[in-house]
Amino acid sequence: MPAGWLPLIDYLIPNELEAATLTGLPVSTPEDAANAAAVLRQAGARNVLVTLGAQGVLAALGSVNPAQPVPQPVHYPAPQVKAVDTTAAGDTFIGGFAAQLAAGAPLDVAIRFAQQAAALSVTRPGAQPSIPTRAEITV
C-alpha cells in the first residue's frame, strides 16, 4: 500500500498477516499487534484495529496529532466459541463494525458487536451463509 494512503484511511483493519506485511514486524500476540499498530499510526493511520482471530482485537484509536497524547491501545479478548470455518470472520468483523459506526454506535460498542458477529460466523461453515443477521447479535 502506498504510504501516502495511510493518512486518508479512517479505520485500518488488518489481520495479523496483513499487519505484519504492512509493517515488516511479526504479529502473533496482542503485544505484537500494538507494536505494529504504533508503526501504522506513526505512518499516518488514525485508527488501527488488528484482528487476531481467537485472541481478539487490538484497537489503537484516536488522533495522530503530535500535540495530543496518544491513547493506549486496548485489547478486546475474543468471545470463546468452537470454530468450524473461519473463512468469513474478517469480512464479518469489518461489516459489523462499519454497520455499527454508521448507526452512530460508540467505538467500544461497534468493536464488541463486530466481535460477536465474527464469533458467530466462525461457528458455521461457508462464507456468506455463515454471516449472522442483525437479529442474531445480542449486543
C-alpha positions in Angstrom: 0.0 0.0 0.0 1.4 3.4 -0.9 2.5 5.2 2.3 0.6 8.3 1.3 -2.7 6.4 1.6 -2.5 5.8 5.4 -3.5 9.4 6.4 -6.6 9.0 4.1 -7.9 5.9 6.0 -10.3 6.4 8.9 -10.1 2.8 10.1 -7.4 0.5 9.0 -8.4 -3.1 10.0 -5.7 -5.6 9.0 -5.5 -9.2 10.4 -2.2 -10.5 11.8 -0.7 -11.4 8.4 -1.7 -8.1 6.8 -0.3 -6.1 9.8 2.9 -8.0 9.6 3.1 -7.4 5.8 2.4 -3.7 6.2 5.0 -3.1 8.9 7.6 -5.8 8.5 7.1 -6.8 12.1 6.0 -10.2 13.4 2.4 -10.1 14.6 1.2 -13.1 16.6 0.2 -11.6 20.0 -1.7 -8.6 21.2 1.6 -7.0 22.2 3.0 -7.6 18.7 -0.2 -6.1 17.3 0.2 -3.0 19.5 3.8 -2.5 18.1 2.5 -2.9 14.5 -0.4 -0.5 15.2 2.1 2.1 16.6 4.1 1.9 13.3 1.0 2.3 11.2 -0.2 5.2 13.3 3.2 6.9 13.0 2.8 6.5 9.3 -0.5 8.4 9.4 -3.3 5.9 10.1 -5.6 7.4 12.6 -7.3 4.3 13.9 -5.9 0.8 13.6 -7.7 -2.4 14.7 -5.6 -5.5 14.3 -7.8 -8.6 14.3 -6.1 -11.6 16.0 -8.6 -14.4 15.4 -9.2 -16.3 18.7 -7.0 -13.8 20.5 -9.4 -10.9 19.8 -8.7 -7.4 18.5 -6.1 -4.8 19.4 -7.5 -1.3 18.9 -5.2 1.7 18.6 -7.6 4.6 18.3 -7.5 8.3 18.4 -5.8 11.3 17.0 -2.3 11.1 15.5 -1.8 14.8 16.2 1.6 15.1 17.8 0.3 17.8 20.2 -2.2 15.3 21.7 -1.2 12.3 23.8 -1.7 9.0 22.1 -4.2 6.9 23.8 -3.0 3.5 24.9 -4.1 0.6 22.7 -6.9 -1.6 24.1 -7.1 -5.4 23.7 -10.6 -6.8 23.3 -10.4 -10.6 24.0 -12.5 -12.7 21.6 -15.7 -14.4 22.6 -14.9 -18.1 23.2 -16.5 -20.3 20.5 -15.8 -23.6 18.8 -14.7 -22.6 15.3 -15.9 -24.6 12.4 -14.8 -22.4 9.5 -13.0 -19.0 9.7 -13.5 -18.1 6.1 -15.7 -15.0 6.5 -14.6 -13.9 10.0 -12.6 -10.8 9.0 -15.3 -9.6 6.5 -18.0 -10.2 9.1 -16.0 -8.2 11.7 -15.5 -5.3 9.3 -19.1 -5.3 8.1 -20.4 -5.4 11.7 -18.1 -2.7 12.8 -19.0 -0.4 9.8 -22.7 -1.0 10.3 -22.5 0.0 14.0 -20.4 3.1 13.2 -22.9 4.1 10.5 -25.7 3.7 13.1 -23.9 6.1 15.5 -22.7 3.5 18.0 -19.7 4.3 20.2 -16.4 2.7 19.1 -16.4 0.3 22.0 -19.9 -0.9 21.2 -19.1 -1.2 17.5 -16.0 -3.3 18.3 -17.8 -5.7 20.6 -20.7 -6.0 18.2 -18.3 -6.8 15.4 -16.6 -9.4 17.6 -19.8 -11.1 18.4 -20.8 -11.2 14.7 -17.4 -12.7 13.7 -17.5 -15.2 16.6 -20.9 -16.4 15.5 -19.8 -16.6 11.8 -16.9 -19.0 12.6 -19.3 -21.5 14.2 -20.9 -22.1 10.8 -19.5 -23.5 7.5 -19.1 -21.4 4.4 -18.6 -17.7 3.7 -21.9 -15.9 3.0 -24.1 -18.4 4.7 -22.0 -18.1 7.9 -22.6 -14.3 8.3 -25.2 -13.7 11.0 -28.2 -11.4 10.7 -28.6 -8.3 13.0 -31.2 -10.1 15.0 -28.7 -12.9 15.9 -26.3 -10.4 17.6 -27.0 -9.8 21.2 -25.0 -6.5 21.8 
